[in-house]
Amino acid sequence: MKSRIALSAVTVGVVLASLTGCGSDGTGREPSPSDGGSSAARVPSAPAESRAPTPGKGSKDPDDINGDGHRDLLVPVQVRGNPETPGLDQRIGVVYGSAEGLDPATRTVYGRGDLGLPGLPPGSADPDSVFAESTVTADLDGDGFPDFVTSVAGEQVKDGQIIAPRSVPYVAWGGPTGPRTGAEATEVRLPQSVSKLGAGSVVRGDFDGDGHHDLAATAENQSSLVVLYGPFTRSGVPARTDTSLPWSDGSAIPDDIDPTGKARATSLLLQGADDGEQAANTLYPARSGEGLSANGRQLRLGSAHAFGDFDGDGQRDVAIGDDGGRNDEPGYETEAPEVDGSLAVYPGSGGAPVTHRLPEAPEGAKTDYGPGGFAAADPDGDGSDGILVATYEGATLIDGDKRTPVLREGPAKADGKKTSARWRHARPAGAADFDGDGKDELILNWAAHTLFGFYGQYPTHWWITDGTTPRDRTTFTTTGFAPPGS
């Protein structure tokens, strides 16, 4: 099974608002007829029922939460709030896969207490809120069931000249039906050199290719990147740690762990901080049996990225490109010609990068925020990935010289208001093989509010497509996943 889920880091919540004009029968499983790739598809609706997942026997896929052999999807869920200002009170939802694909009627919703996390500071709007963007799944103890690893910010601490909340990863240990509700989470043991302020922005990987899942994070005292190699004990102690990689202000982006369990060393991309412009990128190659090399390779500028095997040679490549974002300060609102409107694929073999032009924006559609990022996808199951890129009208799969539009649209009216045609297109959020047939389904999402229109945040509607065809394997909204005030 060859698949991946590459949800955007800014996809952190959803609005639970009443939706009008929704299609399907409430199960979210009816195919969507459309014509020529455009979205005449039925609009997603809320699943009418909720079933617990079937307990599994374990797997090596970090996205198979119940270990039944099928990938699952984590979605952010907002409990309550003004649809115009989403993102305040959140939960984490798991929609489970099956032999028939992703089933939105089989789901679990976790709050802070469910995961056994430390409480929020007094006065917090919702003491049970937990942000999906602060959580990753990885099987840290190697028992066949992914664990939930959540970064938790505590009290303000001073370390040298830096004063910041201490940030520590906590583990809610997985099992045949997911983490045991209410069991106290375990604090991950960090190296002494970073333990005072902790480490944040935790990501997963298998950085030494030994088949055990690892974690990487940025030290809050700005001393280094922190790599924690598995397996971990149930006391939160990693097998070994590494603080030799330099710290840099930015975001860590890891390659995917192979969902089949095949040992594969996962490299790490460090994307530099930016102010709207296209960011700098440094690639730290992974070495089987050793770990991440401290000798980083400088890549081109670009704020969109994806790891995959884009040339079909069996080696992992990385794509870096223009996500359309621009700094709107005078004199900084453009990018160099070699960056503007393009992406470059850096072959895993070490050869010269191959550049592709991105789809051009329709007249009048450009914004300072750009259309979104990239994801690797293999919808035809041929072993060679394409690059699913966001456009101002939806998405396009670039697979060699072939380009296939993938378009879905939200409803013309939502939350009692008319939706502008300019903001109705869904954005690509990733790809995965949820039914185990060897072919990826594409994941697109949408919401009516302006934060989604600008940044892609807080989606409410989800489409799981039948590859690049106009048909959908399933559609759903997260309305009703968690009742208001739960």
N, C-alpha and C positions, 0 to 999 in steps of 0.2 A: 504494500500500500504506500503510495507516494503522495503526500499531501502536506499542507501547511495551513496554519491560521496566522494571519498577519494583521491583526487589528491595530488601528492607529492608536498611538499613545494618548491622543487627545480625546478618544472616545471614552468618556468617563461617566456618562449618566443618561437616563432617558426620562422624558416627561410622561407622566401617567395622566393624560388628558383624554376626555371623551372624543371619539373620532366619528365623523359622519360619513355616510356614503361608502362604507367599507364593503368589500366583496366577500367571496368564499363563504363556506358554511360554518365558520367558526373553528374548524380544526386546523386551518392553515395548510391543508394538504391538496387542494384542488389546483391542477395545472392552470397556468395563465395564458390564454390565447393572445397572441399579438402578431404583428405583421412586419416582416423585414427588419427585425431587431429593435423596432421602436416600441415604446411602452404603451400598448393598448391593454396591458395586463391588468388583471383585477388588483385592486388596492388591498394590501394586507389588512387583516382584522385580528382581534384578540382571540386566542384559543379559548374555547368555551369550557374546557376541563383541565384538570391538573392531576397527573399521575406520578407516583414515585417511581424512580428508576429500578430496573431489575438488577439485583446484586450480581456483580461479575466475579470472575476468578482471578483477575489481575492481568495486566498487560504492560508493555514497555513504552507506551505512548503517553507523553506528559499531558495530553489533552483528552485522554480517555478517563474521565473522572471516576466512573464506577467500575472500570476494569473489565468491561464486557466485550472488548474487541472492536468497539466503534468510537470514533472521535466525537467529542462533545464541544459545545460552543458556550463560552462565557459571554454574557451580555450585561451591561450596566442597567440598573433599574432605579428609577426615582420614585420615592414613595408619595410625596406630596409637594405642593408648591405652585407658584404662578408659572404657567406655561411660558411666559415671556422671560422668566428668570430661573431657568432650570439649574440643576446641579448642586442643590444644597443638601438634601436628605436622600441618601442613596443606599442601595443594596446591590449584591452581586447575584445575578441569575445564571443558572446552568441549564441549557437546553440540550437534551441528550440525543445522541445518534442511535441508529438502529440499522438493521439490514435493509430497511425501506428508506433510510436517510434520516435527516434531522427531524425530530418529532417535538414541536413546540408544546404539545399537550403533556409531554413527560418532562418535568422540570423541577428544579429546586431553587429557592431563593434564600440567600444567607445574609444576615445582618451581623453587626459587630459582635453581639453577644453569642450568636450561633457559632462563630469562629473562635470564641474564647479569647478575644483580643482585650488588651487593657482599655479601660474606659476613657472617653474623651474628657477634656477639661470641663470644669463646672461652667454652666451657662451655655453649653453647646445647644444648637437648635434641636438636634436629634441625637441623643446619646447612643443610638444603635446604628448610626450611619457608618458605612464603610465604602471607600471609593474603589471602583474596579481598576482604575489606572494604577493604584498602589499595590495590586495583587498579581502575582504570577503563580502558575502551577508547575510543579516539578516533583518527581518521586525521589525525595532526598534520602530516604532510608532503604530504598530498593525492594520494597515489599510488593510492588506491582500496582500500587494505587497512588495517583498524584496527590501531593500535599499542597495546601494553599499557603503561600508565603506572602505576607503583607507587611509593608513598611509602616511603622507606627512612630509618630512624632510625640515626644514627651516634653518635659520641662526644659526651659532655657538653661544652657550650660555654656561656660566660657572655657575655651582652650586656646591659649596664647592671645592673639588679637581677634579671634573669631568668637562671636556670641550667637548661638543658634539653638533651636530645639534639638535635643538628642534624638536621633533617628535610628531605629533598630528593626531588623526583620523579625517577625514572629511566624511560627509554623503551626498551622492547624493540620494535624496528621490525617491523611486520607484513609479510606476504607472502601468496602464493596458498595456502599451507597453514598460515598463522599465523606467529608469530614464529619466526625461525630458531633452532633449539635450540643453546644454548651461545654464541651471539654476544654480545659484551660490550654491556651496556645503556649508554645515553647519559644523562648527567646533564643535567637541564633547567636552562638558565641563568636565574637569578632576578635581579630588580632588586637593585642594590647596597644599597639601604636595608634589605633583609630577608635578604641572602645569608648573614650570619654565623650566624644561628640557623635560617634556612631557612623553609619553609612546609609545612604539613601539611593533611590532610583535603581532598585534591585532588578536584575534580569537573570534568565536561566540559560544554561547551555551545557554542552559536554566538551569542555575546553581542552581536555587531554585525550579525548577519544577512547576512554576506557569503558564506556557504557554506563557509568554512574553520572547522575545529573549533578551539575554544579551551579553555583550562583556567582554573579559579579555585581559590584556596586561601587559607587563613588564615595570616597571618604569625605565626611563633612568637614574635617579639619584641613582639607585640600592638600593632603600629603601624597595621595596615590589613588589609583584604582585598587579595589580589593577583590581578589578572586578566592572563593571558598570552594574547595574541591570535595566532591562526595566520595563515598557515602557518608551521611551524617548519622550520628547517634540520636536516639530519642531525647537526649539532653541538649540537642542543638549544636553539638560539636562536629565540625567538618573533619574530614580525614587529613587535610593539610590546607594551608593558606599561602597566598602569594601577594605581596604588596610592592613588587618591583616595577609594575607598570605605572607610568607617570600620570598624575592627576591633570585633568583639563576641564574647564567649564564647558558643559555640554551634555549630550545624551549618549548612553551606551546602547548599541543595537547589535544583538547577537544573531548568528546564523541559527537556523532551525535544528533542533534535535530530530534525528530520523525517527518517524513514528513507528517504524517496524521494529525498532530496537537494535538495528544494525549500528555497531559502534562507528561513530564518525566525529572527528574533531571539529568543533564549531568555532570559527573565527569570530572576532569581535570588531565592530566598527564604532569608532568614537566620532560622533558628529558634534562639531563645535557650536558654541552659542551664537545666536544671531539676533539681529534687530529687524527682522523682516526680509533681509537679503539672503541669498543662497549661502549655505554654511560650508565651512571647511570640513574635510573628512580625513581621518587617519584609520587605516586598517591594521589590526594586530592579528597576524596569522596564527592559527592554532596548529600545534604539532602533536601528533599521536604519541602517547607515552610521556610527553613532557608538559604541555600546556601552552598558554599564550606567550608568544614571543614579545619581549619588551621593545623590540626594534620595529616600530610602526612604519607603514608605507603611506606616504601622502598621496591621496587621490584628488580628483577634481572637485570643484565647488558644486554643491547641489544639496537640497534639503529633502529630496525623495530618494528612497533606497529600497533594495530588495536583494536577498540572497536566493540563489537557485542554480540549477544546471541549465543555462540558457543555450548552450551550444551542443548539448547531448553527448558530451565526451565522458560523462561519469564523474567529473570534478565540479566542485562548487565554485560558482562565479558570484560576483557582486555587481549590481547595477546602481549607479549613482546618477541623479538627474535633477532637472529644474522642476520644482513643484509649483512654480508660478508665483510664489510669494515675492514681494518687493518692499524694500525700504522706501517709504514715501517722502523722505526728506529731500529737499531740492539737491539735485546733482547725484543722488543715489538711487533713483527710481528705475534704473536700467541695469542690465547685466552684460558682461562681455559677450561678444558673438559666439565664442566657443562654449558658453554656459547657457545662454538664452535659448529656450525652446528645444533643448536636446537632452539626451541621456547617453551615458557611456557604460558599456559592459566590460568589466575587467575579468579576463578569463582566469580560472583557477590554475591553468597551466603556466601562468606568468607571462603570457604574450601581451602584445599591444592592445589597448582598449579599442573596442568597436563602438562607434558613435551612431546613434539613431536620432532622427528628427521626431519630435513629439507632434501630435495633432495640433493644428493651429486653432486658436480660439475664435469662435464666431465674432463677427463685428459687434463691438459694443459690450462684449461679455466679460472682458478682463476686469479683474479687481486686484487690489494690493495683497489680497489674501491667498490667491491662487486656487486652483480647483481641487488640490489634494495630492496624495502620495502614490506609491507603487506597491504592488504585491506580485509575487511569483505564483504562477498557476499552470497546471498541466491538464486542461479539460479534455483532451483527446487521449490521454494515457499513453503517449508514445515515449515517455521517459525524458523528453526535452521540455523545459519550462518556457512559457511565454511570460511577458511582463504586462501585467494589468495596470494601466495608468489611468488616473483620474483626468477627466476632461470637464469643460464647462457645460457639457450636455449629458454627462454620465461617465462612461468608461470605454476604453479601447484596449483590446488585447493585442499586443505586438508580439508576434511569433515569427522570427526571421523577417522575411519580406511581406508576410501576410498581416493584415490589420482587420480586426473584427470589432465593430461597435457593440457594446453591451449596455442597453438603455432600460431604465425603469423610472417611473414617476410616482410621486406621492399624490394624494387626492387634491382635487381642485378647491376643496374646502375642508379646513381642519380647525378644531377648537372654536368653531362658530364663526370663523373668518375665512374670507377668500384667500387662496394661496396664489401668490404671483407666479406666473409661468416661468419667470427667470429663476425661481428658487425651487422648482418642483423636482428637478432631476436627483436621482439617488447617487450616492458616492460608493466607489468600491472600498470594501473593508478587509478583504482577504480572500482566501480560497482554501478548501479542504475537501478531502474525500470522506464524507460522512457515512456513506453506505458500503464502503469497502470494495467498490467495483474497479478500483485502479484509476478512476478518472475524477478529477477535481470538480466540485461544484464551486461556483463563484458566490461571494458574499457581498451584497450591497445593502446600504441602509440610508435612511432619510428621516428628517424631522422638519416641522413647519417653522420653528422659531429661527430668529436671525443668527443665533450663535451657531446653529448647524449650517446655515447658509454661508457664513463667513469662514468658520473654522472646522466644520464637520463634527461639532460636539453634540452630545446628548441625543443620539438617534432614538426614534420611536418606532419606525417601520423597518422590517427586515425582509429581504428576498434572498433565497437560496436557489440559485439558478440551475437549470439543466445544461451545464457547460456554457457555451456562448450562444446557445439557441434562445429564441424568444420565450421558451417555456420555463416555468419555475417548478422546482421539486417541492418547495414549500414556501409559504409567506406567513408572516405573523407580525403583530405589534406586541409591545410589552405592557400594554394597558391591562390592568388586572393581575399582573404577575405578583404584585404585593399590594394588599389593600391599603388605602390611606391611613396613616397613623399607626401602621403595624410596628 
